[in-house]
């Protein structure tokens, strides 16, 4: 049984732990407990509960695209010709399977999907376009925006303070 975000009973300690983990998920339980002003046992129990509730979905390392040869970012709007549930699901399945697709959003109104892509260069972008969009007879329109400067990239959520 999963609880909705509004039904979860989170207190200030939970929010403090979540805030600290958003800053550095690699910190040890001992250090996290110290920073959150709780005992290590309490910290471990609380974090385990937050994972079980699905509040913490995943812990990952954020990598530098430029240092790893994936320096071209694109935001792409996709409009499909047919928007039946099966057509939307089929495109979504193909998009999320592509490792270059970092984010896939089904949106409304406007285009059917907005994708965030990270690729090495324009040649890699064109190869992805050919593979993912051009060969799909149901893709009617593709509109791409290329990043010229990343001013902020912060996947953290703003949490209530208490």
C-alpha positions in Angstrom: 0.0 0.0 0.0 1.5 3.3 -1.0 0.5 6.6 0.6 0.0 9.8 -1.4 2.4 12.7 -0.9 -0.4 14.6 0.9 -1.3 11.7 3.2 2.3 11.1 4.4 3.1 12.1 7.9 6.5 13.6 7.7 7.9 15.7 10.5 10.7 18.2 10.7 13.3 15.5 11.2 12.2 13.7 8.1 12.4 17.0 6.1 15.8 17.7 7.6 17.1 14.3 6.5 15.6 14.7 3.0 17.2 18.1 2.7 20.6 16.8 3.7 20.3 13.8 1.4 19.4 16.0 -1.5 22.7 17.9 -0.9 24.8 14.7 -0.6 23.3 11.2 -0.8 26.8 9.7 -0.4 27.2 10.8 3.2 27.6 8.0 5.7 24.7 7.3 8.1 26.9 8.4 11.0 27.6 11.8 9.4 24.0 12.2 8.3 22.8 11.5 11.8 25.2 14.1 13.2 24.1 16.7 10.7 20.4 16.0 11.3 20.9 16.0 15.2 19.5 12.5 15.6 21.1 9.2 16.7 22.5 6.9 14.0 19.9 4.3 14.7 17.1 6.8 14.4 18.6 8.1 11.2 18.9 4.7 9.7 15.3 3.8 10.6 13.9 7.1 9.3 15.8 6.9 6.0 14.7 3.3 5.5 11.1 4.3 6.1 11.4 7.2 3.6 12.7 4.7 1.0 9.9 2.2 1.8 7.3 4.9 1.4 8.7 5.9 -2.0 9.6 9.4 -0.8 13.2 8.6 -1.7 12.9 7.1 -5.2 16.6 6.6 -5.9 20.1 7.8 -4.9 22.4 8.7 -7.7 25.6 10.6 -8.6 25.2 13.6 -10.8 27.9 13.5 -13.5 29.5 16.3 -15.5 28.3 15.8 -19.2 31.1 18.0 -20.5 33.8 16.0 -18.8 32.3 12.8 -20.1 31.9 13.8 -23.7 28.2 14.5 -23.6 28.2 18.3 -23.8 25.2 19.0 -26.0 21.9 19.4 -24.2 18.6 19.6 -26.1 15.0 20.1 -25.1 12.7 18.6 -27.7 9.0 19.0 -28.2 7.4 16.0 -30.0 3.9 16.0 -31.5 2.4 12.8 -32.6 0.0 12.3 -35.5 -2.2 9.9 -33.6 -2.7 10.4 -29.9 -4.5 7.2 -28.9 -3.4 5.7 -25.6 -1.5 2.9 -27.4 0.3 5.4 -29.7 1.4 7.6 -26.7 2.5 4.5 -24.7 4.5 3.1 -27.7 6.4 6.4 -28.2 7.0 6.8 -24.5 8.4 3.3 -24.2 10.8 3.9 -27.1 11.9 7.3 -25.7 12.6 6.2 -22.2 14.6 3.2 -23.5 17.1 5.6 -25.2 19.9 6.4 -22.8 20.4 9.8 -24.3 16.9 10.8 -23.0 17.3 12.0 -19.5 13.7 13.1 -19.0 10.5 12.3 -20.8 7.4 14.3 -20.0 3.9 13.7 -21.5 2.5 17.3 -21.5 -0.7 19.1 -22.4 -1.6 21.4 -24.1 0.7 21.8 -26.9 3.1 19.0 -27.9 2.5 15.5 -26.7 6.0 15.0 -25.2 8.9 17.1 -24.0 12.2 15.3 -23.8 15.5 16.4 -22.3 18.4 14.9 -24.2 22.1 14.8 -23.4 24.4 13.8 -26.3 28.0 14.2 -27.3 27.5 16.5 -30.3 25.3 17.5 -33.2 26.2 14.3 -35.1 25.0 12.2 -32.1 21.9 14.3 -31.9 21.2 13.7 -35.6 21.7 9.9 -35.1 19.2 10.0 -32.2 16.7 12.0 -34.2 17.0 9.5 -37.1 16.6 6.5 -34.7 13.9 7.9 -32.4 11.8 10.4 -34.4 12.4 10.2 -38.2 11.8 6.4 -38.4 8.6 6.7 -36.4 5.7 7.3 -38.9 3.6 8.6 -36.1 5.9 11.5 -35.2 4.3 14.6 -36.9 6.5 17.4 -35.6 9.8 17.8 -33.8 10.9 21.1 -32.4 14.4 21.2 -30.7 16.0 23.8 -28.5 19.7 23.6 -27.8 21.3 24.8 -24.7 24.0 27.5 -25.1 24.5 28.0 -21.3 23.3 26.1 -18.3 22.6 28.6 -15.5 21.2 26.1 -13.1 20.7 22.3 -12.8 19.2 21.4 -9.5 17.1 18.3 -9.1 16.4 19.1 -5.5 12.8 19.7 -4.3 12.0 22.7 -2.2 11.0 21.2 1.1 8.8 22.8 3.9 10.8 24.2 6.7 9.7 23.4 10.2 
